[in-house]
Amino acid sequence: MDDVSAAKIFGIGFMKNTIKVERARHNLTQQDLAEKVQVSRQTINSIEAGKYVPSTVLALKISKVFGVALEEIFELEEGD
């Protein structure tokens, strides 16, 4: 069962994000962003793919790197 199916079954939301778009706007690779927020490139990849929801602190660090509000990067997708 994938994460989206589990979210629908259990009535929980999952997180969508625009990190890939923001990285392109700022000409950053996953590795560049990872170094700026002090995590691995694999963590950034997992967040972008929707497989990992970042901690509040990490989400705030990411939004600070891009200079935008948290809500402009992360959106909670409600389950049915």
N, C-alpha and C positions, 0 to 999 in steps of 0.2 A: 504494500500500500504506500503510495507516495504522500508527501506532506500535505498537498492540497486536498486529496481525498480524506486524509485523517482529519484535517481541519473542518471539512464539511460534515463528516460523521459526528464529530465531537462538538460541533457548534462553536468552534474557536476560530479566531481570525489568523491571518498570516500577514507578513510584512512585505509590501512591494517597495521598490526603491528606484531611484534614478541615478545611482552612483556611476554607472557606465557612461551615461550622458554627461554628467558633471565632469567626469575624468576627461572625456573628449574635449569639452569646452576649455578645460584648464591644461590640456596637452600633457596629461599624466598617465603613466602606465599603472597597472595594478601594483607593481613593485614600488613605484614612486609614492603612491598613496599609502601603501603599507608602511613604508619607512617613516612617513610624516606622522602617522598615528600609532606607530610602534606595535604593529602586529605583523603576521606573516602575509605573504602574497596569497597563500591559500585561504586565509581568513577573508580577505577582500573578495576573492573569487567566490567563496561560499555565500557571502552576503549578497553579492550581485546576482547569484543564481537563485536566491530565495531559499537556500538550504540552511542558513544560519541567521538568527536574529541577533544583532549586536546588543551589547549591554548599553545602558543609557549613557555611560561615560564614553564608550567608543562611538556611539551615534553622534554625540555632541562634538567629539573631536573631528569626526568626518565633516559635519556641517560647518565647523569652524575653518577647516582647510579650504572649503569651497566658498566661504563667506556668504552662506545663505541660511535661512531658518531651517530648523530640523524638519518641519512639516513640508518643506519644499523637496526634501530628499526621501523621506520615509512616509509611507501611508499604510495604515492598517486596513487590510482587506477583510471585511466581516464575513464570517461563515453563514451559511443559510440556516 
